[in-house]
C-alpha cells in the first residue's frame, strides 16, 4: 500500500528554494512563515523519519500559470542538485567542527592540567599548613574551573555533528522521493 504523498504548496517555483516575504493573509504555510518550501519540507521529514523514501512522493502544488510541460523534470533535477550540494556542505561543516573542537579540546586539556598542577603546588607548599577548608576551596575552585572550560569543547565534539547529520538523512530521503507537480485548486 502506497503512503500518502507529502504536499508542499508554494506561490512560485523560486519559493521552493528562496523564502518569500512574510504574508499572514496567504493560505500557504511557506508564505505565512516567510520560509523557503524546501526548508519547511526538511523540517517535516526530520520530524517523521521512519517512512520509506522509495515509496514516497512529493507533490509540489503551484498556481496553474507557473506549470510548464518540462517543470517536473527540471524540478527533480534542481532538488537533486540542491540536496547533493547541501549534503556535501553539511559533511564539510561536520569535519571542520570536529577538527576545530579537537584542537580546542587539546588546548583546554593542557590548560586544565596546568591549573591542576598549580593548585597541587599551592596546596603542597604555600598552603601546606592552611586549614582544610582553605585547601578544600582551592581544590573545589580548580575543579569548577576545569569543568567549566572543558564543557564547551566536549559538548561540541559530542553533539555539534548531530543536526547536520540529521539534516543529511532528510536530504537523502528527499533525493529518493518521486517528485510530482500539480496545479493548486
FENTA-V975579 format. One line per field, one symbol per residue. ss: DSSP state (h for helix, s for strand, l for the rest). burial: # if it has 24 or more other C-alpha atoms within 12 Angstrom, else .. Layout:
ss->???
burial->???
This chain:
ss->lllllssssllllhhhhlllllllllllhhhhhlllhhhhhhhhhhhlllllhhhlsssssslhhhllllhhhhhhhhhhhhhhhhhhhhhhhhhhhhhhhhhhhhhhhhhhhhhhhhhhhhhhlllllllhhhhhhhhhhhhhhhhhhhhhhhhhhhhhhhhhhhhhhhhhhhhhlssssssll
burial->.....########.###.##.......####..#########.###....#.#..#######....#...##..##..##.###.##..##..#..##..#...#..##..#..##..#...#..............##..#...#..##..##.##..##..###################...
